[in-house]
Amino acid sequence: MSVPSVPSVPSVPSVPSREFEIVQEFEVDAEPARVWAAVTTGTGGWLWPTEPPEPRAGGVGPFGSEVVVWDPPHHYTNRAEYTAPDAPQPLNQLDYTIEPRDEGRRAWVRYVHSGIFADDWDNQYDGAAKHTAFYLHTLRQYLTRFAGRPVTAFTAFDGPDAAGAPDALTTVERALGLDAGAPEGTPVRAAGPGGVALDAVVDYHDPYFLGLRTGDALIRVFGRHHWGHVLGIAVHDFAPDADSTSLQEAWQGWLNGVFSQP
């Protein structure tokens, strides 16, 4: 299969702006067409809901980007340029290459996130690289555990100012009833909003992020306090009776309560 060429990132316009590139490759137990659907029209199941891209090169992509390459189900690229003088990221490009493995029963994926950060380069790059690893892990969880199930409810929100403390992630882990350093694969009975028990599996756990998987949902905790922000939570709920408004109210109230405690 010949892969269409992708325009290269332009030269760095001036200091302190600087190019970046984050590359990850992985294989997943999902057909290429299913991976293609997840990264183009099913982003609410693992990232956040976005408008589907126009299915053609030159079409409009998410957040006003341009579809640069459209070759289903093999290659998709979108690119956005921001001309405002204070834009923190003047150029952003996402590129997905998807190839079949095992006679099409599995897929190999190469993901490249590139562009320009205008300032605070080291901090922005470190945050983007670590977030990328977590997001792509969530993509694999979605593809292998929930593919074919529409995400009924999605919510993402930040904690209060106190959730910017250096130990914010540890505080949330303790509130959920998790043992410190609980390894991935550990089954847990976590204490969620309203004291309701969550029968879950720890599917991701490092000093920056926590992922919990229940029978109907992916719960993602982002330790963004490591990069000067506040901790946040996202929930992808696949239960047919889930409601985004109720979900956000419940988890936002829980998170606010966690950080209002002494």
Phi, psi and omega in degrees: 000126177275135182260125179301146180288148179247135180302139180285156177292133183294166180298153179297126185289321182190159173286138010266008178301146184202141180291157172216159175209128178239122184238131174223142177231143179200161171249152184214146179281070179204143179294150179307321181296326179289321176296316179304314180298321182295321185272351180248310185242352184243032186293339179295341181280347183212342183239270169200156183294133176228160175293134178299142178290151170297129189282062178194151172296133183093353179283175180272129178255188181302143176056035176077012178286172176250135174285113183270319178229132177222099182223074185292144352261042190251322190208126180221130178224134169232153189216135179230136175240136183239122189262355179300137184301332182259015180297124181289339181222087186298334181221135178220127181225133178242131184227126178240125171246129185233125180233146180285149171227156178051053178056036175088001180280338180230173180223147169254134184234133171242122182244130179231120175250119183223168179156213181223131168261133186278332180202173178050046192302311184300315181294316180294319181294316180300315179297316182295318181295316181289322175298320180301314180301320181289315180299317182289330171298316179297323175302315180294323176298317179297314183295325185264344183244330188230004182303137182092345177261120178293143175285117184281323182218139176225138175214144177216136185201162178257156174280177177289178183305325181295343179282007173264004181292154182301332182256025186300317182294320177299321178298317179292318178301317180295318180295328177282349181085022181271143172289145179300129177072023178306122185287159177299140183096353181285124173284137182224156171243090187273153179266104182266196180305139179070013181076006180290133181285137177249112173279112189218172172238136173286109182259351177203135179200115173213184183294353186246331187218157175224131175239130175241138178239122174257185179293341184231000188208157169246120181251121186242126178248123185252113179278064185287354175298339178295340183242025173087014178243202177243155178299144179225165179228142171232142179230125173254111186248124183255003178293138185296337181259011182289150181225126185299318183296313180296321180298314181293317180301318182294310183286325178295317177298319179297313182294319177299319179295321179302319185266002173266352180281150179292000000 
